[in-house]
């Protein structure tokens, strides 16, 4: 069965679409009121983030656009040192979209929200004519309660800090490329899409001081660290042998001429904190299902000649400058 333009009319057809798919999969007491917005019982300082999702293909090994939208927004709120609580979502749907596909994506999104411990409390649906969008776009906003004091920020990295990551690099970006281009020899690669909010809360409670939290999504680890270096006015030195990369990702990148340090991740975080707290943070990460491969990969140093930069000590014993990614090696990965 295919989606008709009538389902975006605001009438009975719209009500049926919302009730039969979205309310059924996202059901909770706040959403059930079906108001134009949601009254949220949030105490103290609030963190809010918004994001849009246009990934192609819509379904891929390890996830789909629905679970990705939940995980991405939950993680963005968590990286600010907050406990995510509520999400809103807006769907732009193309006329002719297979309703079975939409139902699967909504079911995945609802399950992802439940696993992350958040509620989807309000939203919107628009149906556009064929060709006006590519099947399905999702926009989300997330709201959470700030639990870190002070909140982590890309501007707070300091010389002497340790740089940690919660796991292997490049899984999501290479998965999307492999599925999009039908690269059958990379069938064993899956996206790392995952909610990191519970790991972040344990880190905040267990370490007492975190300077920076960031999820290295588009542009990967190298680009994200360049952003942090520029925000903080510092430099970063990484050890290539310390950065975890799955062997299937490493070999796939070598074959395709890609660098896993620039590929997108959707279930990993960067944690920058005082060196004396690094071992405690690693223990916390490794005790979490999404942080078992956590590693200390480098350190923050003063800006080199007054210029922030990111450098890599290579396996061969040399040095390599990791510059900011100029363009997109692969568009529409999230």
PyMOL commands that set and color helices and strands:
alter all, ss='L'
color gray80, all
select helices_A, chain A and resi 5-8+12-26+31-33+65-78+99-116+171-180+184-186+197-207+220-232+240-242+247-256+260-262+275-286
alter helices_A, ss='H'
color red, helices_A
select strands_A, chain A and resi 46-53+59-60+63-64+82-94+119-128+136-146+161-165+212-214+234-239+270-274+295-302+310-313+319-321
alter strands_A, ss='S'
color yellow, strands_A
deselect
rebuild
show_as cartoon
